Amino acid sequence: MDRVPPHIPNRAKFWREPAFAGIEMLQATYRTHRFPPHAHDEFAFGVIERGAQAYLDARGHRLVMPERTICVINPGSVHEGRPALEGGWDYRMMYVPTADLTNMLNRERRPLRGTLHFSETVIDDPQTMRLLYEAHCYSESTDIHPLEKTSRLTVALFQLVQRHAQTVSSFDALTLLPGAVKRAREFLDAHFMENPTLDAIAEVAGMSTYQLIRVFKHSVGLAPHAYLVQRRVALAKQLLLKGQPLRQVAIEVGYCDQGHLTREFRRFFGVPPSRSRRQ
């Protein structure tokens, strides 16, 4: 893991790995970037290459992700991140949908009974860390055969799950939300590209606007507007990875111009969209 000179600014690049179900990959250097509260629909697995990241979840739990450790974030877990040291941190992340991870495991052993869950956010396991790191580096290379990329990712993820994951009784997190919040969230998921008003969301939920803001944030971990922005930025990233032009993406996800999308994208990822895609 090479050291990065201190003059390097925030930088990040995303790509998809077609050799492994098209999962999303990220390699980033963050000197000063601070992530706003957000959650991932997928499992987020990563290796801290340099420095350390400070992590805070929606329940107020704080911890530090130091160099040469594995970081794991379960789907739906609201969290934020910032530099834990003056020089920030470098890391490599992969975002693996639950279905893809479950399918891989089911092919290798008896079908899972329950839902995968990692109880540790920071894992100190040098051998598995090295497997994840090398698999990620191989994915970044254009000179490696897809078969080797698939093999390395499979071995690394299988060992991570075998050593550190548990299964819990299957549940749909959305069904555990209060009925009003569930209706509001489903409405936002269906209409986040259309600039829904707070009144419209509150009407669907069957409560006042003030009640909606308070109960939604308590249950989901984000205020309705923050949830809407997160959904927009996540979709924008997917469309950009497919090669769609920035102006078209901005309109498609609900922004009136690409400047608005660029500002929100930079807030979430530390770099503008034009600098995030691997060429």
N, C-alpha and C positions, 0 to 999 in steps of 0.2 A: 504494500500500500504506500504509494509515493506521497511525499509531502508536497503541498501546493504553496508556491510563493505567496507572501502576505499581501502583495499588491493585486492579486486576482479578485475581481468583484463577485457579487452574487451571480451565479450562472446555473442553469438547469436545462436538461434536454430529456425529452420523452421519446419513446418509440414503442412499437408493439413487437412481440416476439412470435412470428407466425409458426415457428417450430414447436411452440407450446401453447396452443389454443389462443394465440394472439393476445396473451396477457400483456398488461402495460408495464413498462420499465421506466425507471427514472434514475439519472445520475446527476447529482447536484453538489454545488459548493455554495454554502450560505454563510456569508460573513456577518451580515446585519439583519437579514430577513426575519420577520416574525409572522408566523402563521396565525390568521384569525381562527376562532373556534370553527371547527368543521368535522365532518365524519366521512368515512369511506363506505361505499356499498360492498367493497371486497375486503379480503384479508390484506393487510399491508405488512410485508416482511422486508426487513432491511438490514444492512450492515453499516455501522458507523466507521468510516475510513480514517477520519482525522477529527480531532477536537471533541466536542460534546454538545448535545442538544438538551435543553431544558424542556420538560414535558409537563403539561398540566391537563388533567381530564375534567369533565363536567362536574364530577363529585368533589373537586378541590384537591385531588391527590397529585402531589408534585414528585417528580423524580428526575434524575439525570441519566441520559443515554450516553455513556462514555465510548471512547475509541475502542475498536476491536470487540464490540459486543453486538448482539443481534437485537433488533427492536421489532416488536410484534404488536399490531393494533387490530383488534377484532372488528368485524363489520359493524357499523352503526355506532361505534364508540366516539362520542364527541370529545375533541381534544384540541389543544393548540401547542405550538412549539416556538422556541426562540433560542438564540445562542446561550450556552451555559458558560462559555469562555470568551475572552475578548476576540479571539480569531474565528469564532463561529465553528462550523463543522462541515465536513464532507460526508455524503453517504450515498449508498446505492439502494434503491427500493424496487420492489416488484409488487404489483397489485393483482391478486389472484382471486377471481370469483369463487364463492363457496362451491358452486356446482362443479366447476372445473377441478378444484382440489378434491372434492368428494369422489368424482368420477375416477380420478387417478388412483385414489386409495382403494376404491372398490374393485378396481381391476387387479390389484396386488394382494388383496386379502378379503376376508369375509366382509359383507356389506356393513357399513357403519350403523350402529343403533344409537341415534341421537344426533346432536349438532356439535361440530367441532368448536372448541373454545380453548384459548390460551390464557391461563391465569397470570402469567408473567409478561410484563411489557418489555422488560430488559432481561436478556438471557445471556449468561456468560458460559459459552460452550465453544471453545476455540476450534474444535474439529468441524462442527456443523457450520460455524461462522465462515470458515475457510471454504467449505463446499458451496455455500451461498454466494460468497464473494467471487469465486472462480466461475461459477455458472453465470453470474451477472456479467462479468467481464467478457466471457465467451459470447454471450448474447450481443454485446456491443460491437464485437468484431464482425467485419464483413467477409473475413477469410476463413471462417470456421464452418464446417459442413453442418447443415440443419440437424442431422442425426446426432451429432455430438452435442449440440446445444440442447436438444430434447433430453438426451441421456443425463447430462449434468444437472439440468433443472429438476428432472424426476428424482434423481438420487438425493439432491440437496433438500428438496421439499419433503420427500418421504422420511428422511432421517429427522428433520425438524419436527414433523408431526409425531413420529414414533417416540421421540425423546421428551417432547414438551407439551403436546396437546392432550386435552381430555375431551370426552364426549359428555354432553349434558342432555337432559330430556329435550326432545325436539319442541321448538316453539317458534311462532312467528312474532317477532318483537312488535309488529304493528298491532297485533290483536291484544297486546297487553296495555295499550294506550287507552285512556278514557275515551268513550265513544265520541264526544265532541271533538277531541284532538285528532282522533283517527279520521274523522270526516274532513277536518280542516287539512290534514296532511295529504290525504288522498286527493283533495281538490287542488292543492298546490302542485302535487306531482303531475296532475293532468293538465294544469293551466299555467305553469310557471313561465311559459313563453309569451303569455298574453297580458301581462301587467294586471293581474287581478287586484282589486281594491281590498282594503282591510274590511270594509263593510260587507263586501261580497263573501269574503272568507268567513267572517263572523256569522253571517246569515246561514251559510251552509252548516256551520258548527252549532248554531242555535244558542249563541251567547252574545253578550255585548263585546264591543271591540276591546275594551280594557280587560275584560275577563279572558278573552282569547289570547291576548299578548302574554298575560301572566301565566295562564295554565299551559299554553303551548310551549313557552320557554322552560317551564318547570318540567314538563313531560319529555320533550324532545331534546332539550339542551341548547336550543337556538330559538331566537325570536322568529316569527313568520317571515319577515323580510330577509333576515340572514339565511334562513333555510332556502328561500327562493333564489337568492344570489348564488348560494352554493350549488344548487341544481343547475342553474344556468352555466356557471363556469365549468362544471363537470361535463356537461353536454358539449360545450364549446371545445373543450380539450379533446373529446372523442372525435368530433368532426374535423378538427385541425389535423389530428393524427391520420385521418382518412385523406388528407390532402386538399380539403375544401378551402377556398380563398377566405381570408380573414373578414372581408366586408360581408360576404355571403353568410358566414358563420354568425357574425354579430346580429344580423337581421333575423336569422333563423332561431336564435335563442332568446330574442326579445329585446335587443338593444337597438336604439334608433341610429346609431353610428358605431363604427369600429373603435372610436376613441373611448367610449364607455366600457366596452368589453376589454380593451387593453388595460385600462386602469384597474378593473376588477381582477383580471388575470394576474397582473403584476402583484396585487395585494395578496393573492393566494399563493403564488408560486415564485415571487421575487424577481421575475424577469418578464418582459413583454412576450406575447405569443410568437412574434417573429423570430425570437431567439431561443425558443423552447423546443422546436422540432428538429430532430436529427435529419440532416440532408442526406 
